[in-house]
Amino acid sequence: MKTIGVLTSGGDCPGMNACVRAVVRCAATRGMKVYGINRGYQGMLEGDMELFDPIAVSGLMGNGGTVLRTARCIEFKYPEGRKKAADKLKEFGIEGVIVCGGDGSFAGAKALCEEQNIPCIGIPCTIDNDLNYTDFTLGFDTAVNTAIDCMHNVVDTMTSHERVCIVEVMGRNCGDIALYSGIASGADGIIIPEMPYDLEELAQRIKNTRKMGKESNLIVLAEGCGHAHAYVAQFERLLPEYSVRGTNLGYLLRGGDPSMYDRVFAARAAIRAVELLEQGIGNRVVGIRNSQIIDLDIFEALNMPKKDNRELYSVFHQLVLG
């Protein structure tokens, strides 16, 4: 395989540009050309592709977002759209594609590979850390560190006013951002979709910590359990003697320069993806387990059982007061 494509699809995340850079550089050392496919599968359908210069990608590693941009593509969900996309790839001489995205992007790659015989390799790029076959996804580490920085700032002002603050973070079906950032920020409460929670018990714990001398309280909320403003109303009822505020970090978590971990992870994952395509292997995804880069079949990866976070949740409860 001498010519490949790379695209970013789904929500953007820190580390996507580092991944694109690594794909281009690694391919160049193997005598392979790389086309950047703009706006994901939509750009593939439209033939919106450009040949990357290995020197031109030099400054991408530290940039957040994605230089290739990303977009939804309804047409690609149907066989006719995927046939059109495959024809465009062939026009450019592209023999295989590296897809940087999440489960929806991987499902598209699987269909393109199986229906159109275009080898595709997926690299897990999503801040939610919601792909169960890999310990971590690209962008998750940066997002959690951003959340921690924001929470430290929030705690400063909440302490000044002796308030309770509910901080909402991204995570619709997976509460990993809330769980990891909550533990790292010394939160008094963590509310995630995977674990049961009792607001009355949490309110009593907050009362107990105030009696111990704590001046403010932090509750971290995953968006999959609801929104901060709704919980503010509930805690105002449960804690009428305290001032309660809420804030949503939202898209702050998607932006920013990638962390060291995400930059190195991007490089390692990109190299494995290029190696697989060089051998003509497709329909696989790259990930990381126990600090080692792994790859496995897309179908197997997408059907992995949900990760069990009870041990980490236990860590939180053994550290919290009240």
C-alpha positions in Angstrom: 0.0 0.0 0.0 1.5 3.3 -1.1 -1.2 5.9 -0.7 -3.5 6.3 2.3 -6.0 8.8 3.6 -6.6 10.1 7.1 -9.8 11.8 8.4 -11.2 13.1 11.7 -14.8 12.4 12.4 -17.4 13.0 15.2 -16.6 15.4 18.0 -13.2 17.0 18.0 -10.8 16.3 20.8 -7.3 17.4 21.8 -4.7 15.2 20.1 -6.4 14.8 16.8 -3.9 17.1 15.1 -1.0 15.2 16.8 -2.4 12.0 15.4 -2.7 13.4 11.8 0.9 14.7 12.0 2.1 11.3 13.2 0.3 9.5 10.4 1.9 11.7 7.8 5.4 11.5 9.3 5.3 7.7 9.9 3.9 7.1 6.4 6.6 9.3 4.8 9.4 7.2 6.4 7.9 4.2 4.7 7.6 5.8 1.3 3.8 6.3 1.5 1.8 9.3 0.6 -1.0 10.6 2.8 -4.1 12.5 1.7 -5.9 14.5 4.4 -9.7 14.1 4.0 -11.5 17.2 5.1 -14.7 17.2 7.1 -14.7 13.5 7.7 -17.0 11.2 5.6 -18.7 14.3 4.1 -15.4 15.4 2.5 -14.7 11.8 1.4 -18.0 11.8 -0.5 -17.2 15.2 -2.1 -13.6 14.5 -2.9 -12.4 17.2 -0.6 -8.9 15.8 -0.1 -5.4 17.2 -0.2 -2.0 15.6 -0.3 -0.1 16.3 2.9 3.5 17.5 2.9 5.5 15.9 5.8 7.2 19.2 6.5 3.9 21.2 6.5 2.5 19.2 9.4 5.4 20.2 11.7 3.5 22.6 13.8 0.3 20.5 14.3 1.3 18.5 17.4 0.5 21.1 20.0 -2.7 22.4 18.4 -6.2 21.6 19.7 -9.2 20.9 17.5 -8.6 19.3 14.1 -7.0 20.9 11.1 -9.0 18.5 8.9 -12.3 19.7 10.5 -15.2 17.4 11.2 -18.8 17.1 10.1 -21.8 14.9 10.2 -22.7 13.0 7.0 -26.2 11.5 6.6 -25.5 10.2 3.1 -22.6 8.0 4.3 -25.0 6.0 6.5 -26.5 4.4 3.3 -24.8 1.9 1.0 -25.1 4.2 -2.0 -23.3 6.9 -0.1 -20.5 4.6 0.9 -20.2 3.4 -2.7 -19.8 7.0 -3.8 -17.2 7.6 -1.2 -15.2 4.6 -2.2 -15.2 5.7 -5.8 -13.8 9.1 -4.8 -11.0 7.4 -2.8 -10.1 5.4 -5.9 -10.0 8.5 -8.0 -7.2 9.8 -5.7 -5.5 6.4 -5.6 -6.2 6.0 -1.9 -5.9 2.4 -0.9 -6.7 2.6 2.8 -8.0 5.0 5.4 -7.2 5.9 9.0 -10.3 7.0 10.8 -9.8 9.2 14.0 -13.1 9.2 15.9 -15.5 7.4 18.2 -17.9 4.5 17.9 -20.1 6.1 15.2 -17.0 6.8 13.1 -15.8 3.3 13.5 -19.1 1.9 12.4 -18.7 3.8 9.2 -15.2 2.5 8.7 -16.4 -1.1 9.3 -19.1 -0.7 6.6 -16.7 0.9 4.1 -14.2 -1.9 4.7 -16.7 -4.7 4.4 -18.9 -3.3 1.6 -16.3 -1.6 -0.6 -13.2 -3.5 0.3 -11.4 -0.3 1.5 -9.1 -1.3 4.4 -9.8 1.0 7.3 -8.1 1.4 10.7 -9.7 3.3 13.6 -7.9 5.4 16.2 -10.0 6.1 19.3 -10.5 9.9 19.5 -13.1 11.1 22.0 -12.8 12.9 25.3 -15.6 10.8 26.8 -13.4 7.7 27.1 -16.5 5.6 26.2 -14.9 3.0 24.0 -14.7 -0.1 26.1 -12.0 -2.0 24.3 -9.3 0.5 25.2 -8.2 1.7 28.7 -8.1 5.3 27.4 -9.2 7.3 24.4 -7.2 10.1 22.8 -8.2 13.4 24.3 -9.5 12.1 27.5 -6.4 12.9 29.6 -6.4 16.5 28.3 -10.1 16.9 29.0 -9.7 15.7 32.5 -6.8 18.0 33.2 -8.7 20.9 31.8 -11.6 20.0 34.1 -9.3 19.8 37.1 -7.9 23.3 36.3 -11.4 24.8 36.0 -12.5 23.1 39.2 -9.6 24.5 41.2 -10.7 28.0 40.0 -14.3 27.3 40.9 -13.3 26.1 44.4 -11.4 29.3 45.0 -14.4 31.5 44.5 -16.8 29.0 46.2 -14.6 29.1 49.3 -14.6 32.9 49.3 -18.4 32.8 49.5 -18.8 29.5 51.5 -20.9 28.0 48.8 -21.7 24.5 47.4 -20.9 24.3 43.7 -22.2 21.7 41.2 -19.9 21.4 38.2 -21.3 19.7 35.1 -18.9 18.0 32.7 -19.4 16.2 29.4 -20.2 12.5 29.5 -23.6 11.4 28.3 -23.3 7.6 28.7 -19.9 7.4 30.3 -19.0 9.2 33.5 -15.2 8.9 33.3 -14.5 12.6 33.0 -16.6 13.3 36.1 -15.1 10.3 38.0 -11.4 11.0 37.3 -11.6 14.8 37.6 -13.8 14.5 40.8 -11.2 12.2 42.5 -8.3 14.4 41.4 -10.1 17.6 42.5 -11.1 16.4 45.9 -14.8 16.6 45.2 -17.4 15.9 48.0 -19.7 14.2 45.5 -19.5 12.5 42.1 -22.7 11.8 40.1 -22.3 9.5 37.1 -24.6 7.3 35.0 -22.9 4.1 35.9 -23.4 4.2 39.7 -26.5 4.8 41.9 -26.5 8.0 43.9 -28.6 9.4 46.8 -29.0 13.1 46.9 -30.3 13.2 50.5 -27.3 11.2 51.6 -24.9 13.5 49.7 -26.7 16.6 51.3 -26.2 15.1 54.8 -22.5 14.5 54.0 -22.1 18.1 53.1 -23.7 19.2 56.3 -21.3 16.9 58.2 -18.3 18.4 56.5 -19.4 21.9 57.3 -19.6 20.9 61.0 -16.0 19.7 60.6 -14.9 23.1 59.4 -15.0 22.7 55.6 -15.8 26.1 54.0 -17.1 25.0 50.6 -18.2 21.9 48.7 -17.7 20.6 45.2 -20.0 18.2 43.4 -19.0 16.9 40.0 -21.9 15.9 37.7 -21.8 13.9 34.4 -24.2 15.4 31.9 -25.8 12.0 31.4 -27.4 12.3 34.8 -28.9 15.7 34.1 -27.9 19.4 34.1 -26.3 21.5 36.8 -29.2 24.0 37.1 -31.7 21.2 37.9 -29.5 19.9 40.6 -29.0 23.4 42.1 -32.8 23.5 42.6 -32.7 20.1 44.4 -29.8 21.0 46.6 -31.3 24.4 47.5 -34.3 22.4 48.9 -32.1 19.9 50.7 -29.6 22.5 52.0 -31.6 25.7 52.6 -29.0 27.0 55.0 -26.3 27.1 52.3 -25.8 29.0 49.0 -25.7 26.7 46.0 -24.4 27.5 42.6 -23.9 25.5 39.3 -21.7 25.8 36.3 -21.3 23.8 33.1 -17.8 23.4 31.7 -19.2 22.2 28.3 -17.0 22.7 25.3 -14.1 24.0 27.3 -13.2 20.4 27.7 -12.9 19.7 24.0 -10.5 22.5 23.3 -6.9 23.3 24.3 -3.5 22.0 23.7 -3.1 18.2 24.1 -1.3 16.9 27.2 2.0 15.0 27.1 0.1 11.7 27.5 -2.2 12.5 24.6 0.6 13.6 22.3 2.6 10.4 23.0 -0.5 8.2 22.7 -1.4 9.8 19.3 2.1 9.0 18.0 2.1 5.4 19.2 -1.5 4.8 17.9 -0.7 6.4 14.5 2.4 4.3 14.0 0.4 1.1 14.6 -2.3 2.2 12.3 0.1 3.0 9.5 1.9 -0.3 10.0 -1.4 -2.2 9.6 -2.4 -0.5 6.4 1.1 -1.0 5.0 0.5 -4.7 5.4 -2.9 -4.4 3.7 -4.8 -5.1 6.9 -8.1 -3.3 7.6 -11.3 -3.5 9.6 -9.3 -3.1 12.9 -9.0 -0.4 15.6 -6.0 0.6 17.7 -6.1 1.2 21.4 -4.1 0.9 24.6 -4.2 -1.6 27.4 -1.9 -1.7 30.4 0.2 0.9 28.7 0.7 -1.3 25.6 -0.6 -0.4 22.1 -3.1 -3.1 20.9 -5.2 -3.6 17.8 -8.3 -5.8 17.3 -11.3 -6.4 15.0 -13.7 -3.4 14.8 -16.8 -5.6 15.5 -15.1 -7.2 18.5 -14.1 -3.7 19.8 -17.6 -2.2 19.4 -19.2 -5.1 21.2 -16.9 -5.1 24.3 -18.9 -5.1 27.6 -18.9 -1.8 29.5 -15.9 -1.0 31.6 -16.3 -1.6 35.4 -15.5 1.6 37.4 -16.5 0.3 40.8 -12.9 0.2 42.0 -12.3 3.8 41.2 -15.7 4.8 42.7 -14.6 2.9 45.8 -11.4 4.9 45.9 -13.5 8.1 45.9 -15.7 7.0 48.8 -12.7 6.0 50.9 -11.3 9.5 50.6 -14.4 11.6 51.0 -15.4 13.1 54.4 -18.7 13.1 56.0 
